[in-house]
Amino acid sequence: PNTIEEWNCGEQTGITTVFVGGEKYCEISYVNGKKNGMERRFRNGNTITEEISWVNDVRQGPTYSYVGETKKTDWYHSGKKVTKGAYDLNM
């Protein structure tokens, strides 16, 4: 399949799994038709390469990128990349 989706009363809800070339590419959490929670992106179907925080379909909070043993954190507020200090001030 290209995707495995969960729907309730005409709205996407739960975890949507996206496949590319037959391998799991990402899992996205939906609530009432909007991205909410953590999106996880994968390499080779099982190695997490990125985790993205969503609130009401907008990037909000930390995004983690993994390369080998290195973990990088970027911060987002209202869909825009900001510094950690700016994020903390707005929360």
Secondary structure by P-SEA (a helix, b strand, c coil): ccbbbbbcccccccbbbbbccccccbbbbbcccccccbbbbbcccccccbbbbbcccccccbbbbbcccbbbbbbbcccccccaaaaaaac
